């Protein structure tokens, strides 16, 4: 059975006091003692120790987006340094998909500027990344979104292209929203890629940052609380026989 480590929402950018869970919120404790980076280093060191002790082989690391915070390059650098330090897996065994914090919010969709920093610290380092609109095309793409293991196939999906998209309201004011969407070009590219891989009898795993449906009732108040083209994405997922998605809705107040 394949062993897969799934990470998401690391937010390794500059720490904010409100993110801290202990007394260092008051500034008594040095910033790096209980920072996200320190917590992740401790946790991943324990994971590696477990793998070594139990003589396991880590087949893949899947990073589900928001490596950094607010597109802060320091977060990407910390991520790379953490991988180099711990040596959990080779770059080709790592998949990273962009989250809304990993793309340039002020850049338009379908532009190289949207993904420049994310790709510099992932794809350029040999890490597998999904199709990035405006960087990759159907004719020329450096994306490596499909990872085939003995018993499963992992497919990286980019849902962050429209994060920070400008929408003009009826009053004439423009607001920027994080709209989750998967383009037709990406779905077509993924379909072509899957033809080149043996998927029969294997579990199919789609790795993407945004949830398909609101995870709580509070989320439903957001202007873009789910995928804008959810029906199209569901149809693609169903056609390629990915397992049904389960969404837990919390009603606890």
C-alpha angles and dihedrals in degrees: 000000000000118000112219127181112208119198129175142169095016091161093194094171123111110321120248119210092234090061093064122099102198141048093295086086085083093052095248094118122058112264096243096051097080101013122137088253092054092047092049092047091052094046096046092045088057090049091052091048090052091050093049095043093050093042093238128159115227103218100184145001115211118195110195100201142274094085088162138021124255092347091296108168091210089070092056091049091050090050092053092046091050092053092047092049098047099034093206094161143346114272091251089059092057125086120193124183122190122251127200090270092053098060130069102264094200094051120093121249117267095031133122090230089063092066105021097108095039093051094044090062099037118024094032088054092054097261117142114251135179130251108293114205112233092022100054127042133186088255098044124023133153091192119123101192100155124074116183119203130176095268106015145032120222118204120195113216125192112220098161102079093103097041108127093018114164117239122183114219127217088263091059095251117132119223129183117228136184100239115182113217140146116215126231089238091058093047090050091049092049091049090054091047094051090056088066094056133071105242103155111122093004129115111252117218123189113202115201136144105232125067116240094230135019109284093208135022089248089063090061090073092067116101090233104029096154140012112310089218096035095142091055092047092048090051091052092047091049093046091054092047100241112168116269113272119242118210120190114208115201119213095179113123 
